[in-house]
């Protein structure tokens, strides 16, 4: 059942750029390995080589002592190696069953065995704790459900080695616990698991050993029991990361209210939500997945129907029906789904950056020189790390994609900035950069709203935190009450 792997001098080059520099280490069967490293460290590229999505430029991949050069992912799957992608690899227009068995369809004679595949899909969904019909179209699922379908799809392949790339980035705490229980069960059955995550508490609690990569090189490994989270973070970035959050600067005493919302209701999601944010303030929104945080702000932007609610920006009532109107009023919203809604990954960096301000910048012709100058400023201001300024947005690492998305949504110079899961799936170094950027936005006199599922993020960044539960504002906590216990108790409605 178990499967061992050895990487020997693995080098990977994309054209003239070398992204893996002679990586050497081994994975023993039946263990859970945490693979650590900043975005751009080479973790995902190495795992894509193991899973057959990429071929090494040189070096050897040994599986159970035998050298393998996979032509595609199907060959790796035949040996029992499955990769759960960080960015979903699902066909949106197909059902859950069709996605799980895509390329592995079961037949009864000349016909597809729809009954057997439906039963198989239902069993896989039960295994990951997802209570939906296998006939549901993937496009109709929320982000967390799509993640669990990806995991179910990998389990259907009877994997002996399972690679999980940021699997909990969009899961609730309950769904995350079910995933960890599943991992423990698979490990007990002899499955080797490679777990990639930037959530160091998850590494600490659920892995046997951590392997650290930096700048395309293997750095070190250690038994998880012998290393703490702070040491993990320092190994990842090669420097001390104790200064993750800057000291909070309170809004000026005379700071005016930039956004005021009263009685906002979103059918099926949010009831009578009221709040306000001042200039220079960072307001957090916490709560469990499904609490209505994202839906409230999508409705605010006109992306969802809202049945009531007064919205004032800078003291002036506004009627926002679409994101363009919101931008004209000085309100911008960066979605949690940066690949699906934040960036056009097939377009270049300049095109992405200037897309929201075309009316201003195209007068009447596109100002290519001005766009390039704006991109150069954004690269410097936002610390975007890249090898080629003319690359597509999809070629950037996750953290640098997020910085580009932030630059894009700030290019219109908004007064109110809403950031939905701004550090989802990015490494500890990029997180610190984004946190410092958020502090800078507030220091410039903007109102910043941060929707986050990470308690430490809300506590470290925000002046106040609004907690939603079941679509209602459960609590508005000021700085003195921002503790993990307070946030959890209100989010779960167990506060006394």
N, C-alpha and C positions, 0 to 999 in steps of 0.2 A: 504493500500500500504506500509506504513512505517513499520519498524521493530526495536525493541529495544533489547539490549543485556546486560547481566550482567555476569561478571566473578567473581566467589566467591571462594577464596582460591585455585586457580588453581595451581597445582603442576605437573611438568612433569619431569620424570626421564628416561634417556636412560642407562639401566644397572645401574651401581653404580653412574652415573653422574647425578646430579640434575641441570636442565637448567632453570626451572621456580620454583620460591620459593613463593608460596601462593599469586598469583596475584589477586588483587581485584580492579575492576573499572567497570563503566557502560558506555554504548553508547546509547544516546537518538536518536529517529528516526528523519530522515530528516536533519541531520547535517553532515558537512564534518570535520572529525577528522584527524589531523596529528599525526601519531605515530612515535615518535622520540627515538633514541637510537643508540649506537655504534653497529657495527657488533658483534654478540655474546650476545647482550643484551636480546635476547629472543623474539623479535618482530615477526619474521617470524614463530617461533614455536607456539606462542600464536595464530597467525592468521590461521595457519594450523589446530589447534584444533577447531577454530571457523568454518572453512570451511570443516571439516570432514576428513582431510588428516591424522590427528593424534588424538589419544585419550588421555585425561588427566590421569595422574597416580592417582590423587585424586582431589577433589574439584567439583564445580558445574558450568555448563554452562547453563544459563537461556536465552531463546529466547522468547520474548513476555511473560515473567513471567513463562514459562514452562521449566522444566529441560530437556535438550537434551543430549543424548550420541550417537553421529553419528557413525554408523558402517563404513561409507565411504563418499566420497565427494558427491555422488549422493543424499544421504539423506539430506545433507545440501542444495544442489541445489534445492531440492523439496520444501524447506522452503524459497527459494529466496536468498540464500547466495552464492556468487560467488567470487573466488579468481583468480586474474590475477597474474601469477607467474613472479618473477624476472628473473629466468632462464627459457627459453621458454619450454612449455609443449606441443609441436606440433609434429605431425607425418610428418617428412620431405618429405617422398615419396608420400604423399597424396596431393590432391588439397586443396585450401583454403576452398571451400564449404564442402569437406569431413571432414576437420578438425573442422569447425564450428559446424557441426551436428554429429560429432563422438560420438556414444553412445546415440544420441537423433535423430536418423534418422526418417524422415517422410515417410509414405508409402501411396500408393493408391491401396487399395486391397492387393494383394500378392506382389506387386512390390514396389520398392523405388520410391517416387515421386521426381524425379530428377529436374523437372521444378520448383516445389515449393521450394525445398531446394536451388536451384540456385538463385531464386528471393529473398529468405530470406537472403542468404549470401550477395547478392548485396546490400540489404537494410542496413544490419549491416555495411558493408564496407563504404557505403555512410555516415552513422552516425558518423563514426570515421574519415572521410575525406580521405580515402585511395582509390585512383583512379587506381585500377587494376582489371583484369578479375577474377571472382570467380573460374575460371577453372585453374588458375595458380598453378603450383606445389610449395609447400612451400619451397622446397630446392632451388628454383630459385629466392627467394626473398632476399633482403638485410636485415640487422639486424633491421633497423627501421621499415620496412614493416612487419616483423614477430611480432614485438611488437604490432603494430596496429591490426594485425590479432588476437592476444591473447585478446586484449580489445574487438574486435568485437565478438569473441566467447563468452566472459562473458556476453555481452549485449544480445546475442541471448537467454540466459537462463532466461531473464526477471527478473533480479536480483532486490531484495528489499534492499539488503545490498551488496555493492561492495567493495572488498578489492583490492587495487592497490599497488603492491610491486615494487618500483622503476620504474614506468611506463615511465618516460621521459629519462631514462639513455641513450637511443640510438636514441632519437627523435631530429629532427631539431627544431629551434625556432618556425618556422611556424607550424609544426606538434604539438608542445607542446601547442601553443596557441589554436589550435583546440581542443585538449584534455581538456584544462581548460574550454573552452566554453561548451563542452559536459558535464563536471562535474557539471557546474552551472545549466545546463538544467535538469540533472538527480536529482540534489538536489531540484530544483523547483517542480519536480514531486513526491517528498517525499522519494527519495532513500537515505539511509544512506551510507556514503562513508568513508572508512578508508584508508588514504593515507600515505604510507610509503615512505620516501625519505630522502636523505642526502643533498638535495638542499634546504637550509633554506630560500632562497628568495621565492621559490615556496610555502613552508609552510606558509610564512608570507602573501603571496598574495591570497592563495586559500583555506585556512582552517578556520573554525569557532573556533576551539579549538585544543590545542596540548596536547598530553599525552606522558609523558617521562618515558622510562624504562631504567634500568641500571643493568647489572649483573643478569638478570633473575628476577628482582623485579620491581614493579610499584614504581616510584619515586614521580611524581607530575603531575598536570595538570593545565592549565591556558587558559583563553580566548586568542586567538591569538592577539587580539587588545591590550592586556595588557602586551605583552612580545615582546622583539626585538630579532633579530637573534643572537646577541652576548650572550644574556641570554639563548637562546635555546641551543647553542653550549656548554656553561658552564654546563647546567643541564645534557646534554647528557654524558659528560665525567667526571663530578664531579670536574672540575678544570678549571682555566682560559685558554682559547685557543687563546689569542691575539698573541702568538708567532708562528702562523701557518707557516709562511715562514721565513727562515733564510735570513740574509743579503747576497746579491749576491757578490761573489768574482770574479772580472773580470779575464779572461784568462791572463796568463803571456804575457808581451809584445812580447816575442820571441816565443810564442806558435805556432807550425806548424799546417798546415791544415791537418786534419786526413781524412776527406771525402770531395771529390769534385765531383760534378755532373754537367754535361753540356749537354743541349739539350735532356733531357729525355722525350720521348713521349710514351704514353700508348694509344693504339687505343680505341677511344670512351670515354676517360677519361682525359688524360693529354697531353698538347702540349708544347714542348720546355721548360722544367723546368730546371733551372740552379741554383745551390746554393753551398755553402761550409760551413764546420763547423770546428772550430779549437779545438785543445786539451784544455780541461778545460772549454769549452763553452757549454751552454745549449741553443739550438735553438728550438724555438716553431714553430709548423705549425697549423695555424688557418684557419677557413673557414666554410661555411655551410655544412650540410650533402649533399654528392653528388658533392662536389667541386673537389674531386680527390686526397685528401691527402693520404688516406689508399691505394688507387690503385697505386699511385706513388711508395710507398715503397714496396708494394707487387711485383711490376714490378722490382724494384731494387734488390729484393731477388730472382728473377727468378720464382716467383709464378704466374706472368701474363706475356703475351708477351709484349715486348717493341720494338719499331721500330727503335729507334735511341738512342744515348746517350753515352757520355764518363763517365766512373766511375773510380776515382782514390782513393785509400786508402793509406794514408801515402805517397803520391806523386807517387805511382806506379799504372799504368793503370791495371785494373782487368776486367775479363769477367766472371760475376757471372751468373750461369744458374740454381742454386738451393740453398736453405738455407744452405745446408751442405758446399758448396763452400764458401758461404758468411761467415760462421763461421770460416772456415780455414783462410780466409783473415782478420778475426778480426771484422766482422760486424754481429750484432745480432738484431733481430726484435721480439718484444713481441706484439702479436696480440691483438686487442680490444676484441676479443671473447675468453676470458681466458678458458671458459669451453669447447668450441668446438675445439679451436686450440692451446691454451696455456698449458693446463694440461690434463692428462689422469685421470679423476676423480675416476675411479674404481681401479686405482693402488695406491700403498702406497707412502709415502712421499719420501723415499730414491730412489725408482724406478723413480719417476718423476724428482727428482733433478739431477740424474746422466745419464738420458736417452740420452742427447745430447753429452756426452763425453764417450760413451761406447767403442769406438775404443781405446781411451787413457787408460781407466780404466780396460778393460777386456784384460788381457795379459797372457795367453789366457782365464783364468777363471775370473769370476766376483770377484772383491775385496770387499766382503761384509763388512769387518771390516773398510776398507777405506771409503766405501760409507756411513756407519753409522757415522763415524767421520766427514765426509763432511756435513752430515745432521745436526749433533749437532752444527757445526760451523754456518751453515746457519740459524738455529733456533735462535742462539744468535745474529748473525750479522744483521739479518733482522727483529728481534723482532717478530717472528712467535709465536702466542699464541695458545696453543693446550692442550688438556686434555690427549691425548694418542699418543705417538710418533709412534706407530705402526698402526695408523688409516689410512683409505684411504683419498686421497686428497679431495674427495667430502664431507667428514665429517667436513672440516674446514669452518669457516665463510667466507663470500665474501672477506673481507679485508685480511684475512690470506691466502686464496687461491691466491690472487694477490701477496702477499709477497713471497709465494712459487714459483709462476711463475717467478717473478723477479730473485729469487735465482737460479732457473733452467737455465734461459737464461744468467745469469752472471757467471755460473759455468765454462764456457769455457774461461773466462778472456778476453772478447772482448775489442777492442780499441774504437769501435763506437757502441753505444747502441741506438736503436730506440724503443721508448715506445709509443704505440698507445692507447690512452685513459687510462693511467695508474691508475687512481683513479675512473674509472666508477663503480658505485654501491658500493663504500666502504664508511665507516662512517668517521666522522670528525677526530677521533683519528688516524685511520689507514691512512687517507690522510696525516696527519702531518708526520707520520713515513715515508711514501713513499716520500714525498717532501724532508725530511732530507736525505734520501738515495740517491735521485737524486743529491742533492748538494754534497754528499760525492763522488759519481761517477765522477762528474766534478772536484772536488778537487784532485782526484787521477790522473788527467790528461787525462781522457777519453773525447771523444766528445759525447754529449747526445742530442738526438732529441726527443722532446715531441710533439706528435700529440694530441690536446685536443679541445673539444667543450666548455670547461669552460673558460670564459674570465679571471676570477680572477686567475685561475691556470696559464695561459700563462703570465699574467702580473706579478704575484708574483714570478714565477720560472725563467723565461727566460731572457737571455741577449739580444736576438733579436727574432723577430717573423716574419715568412713568412706567408703571407695571400694568399690563393688560392681562385679563383672565376672562376667557369666554366672551370676548368682544366688548368687555366693559373695563373702564379705568378702575383698577383695583386700589392703586395707591400712587401718590406722587411723593417720592422720597428725596429729601434734601441731602446735602453732602454728608452731614453728621450721621445719617442713617444708612449709608451705602455700605452694607456688609453682605457677604454671600448668604448668610442665614436670613437676613431681612428680605433680600430679593427672591430667594427660593420660596420662602413661606408665603409671600404675597402672590407669586406666580402660580403656586399650587393651591392657593386659597386655604392655607392651613395656618394663617397668622392669627395669633390670639392676643 
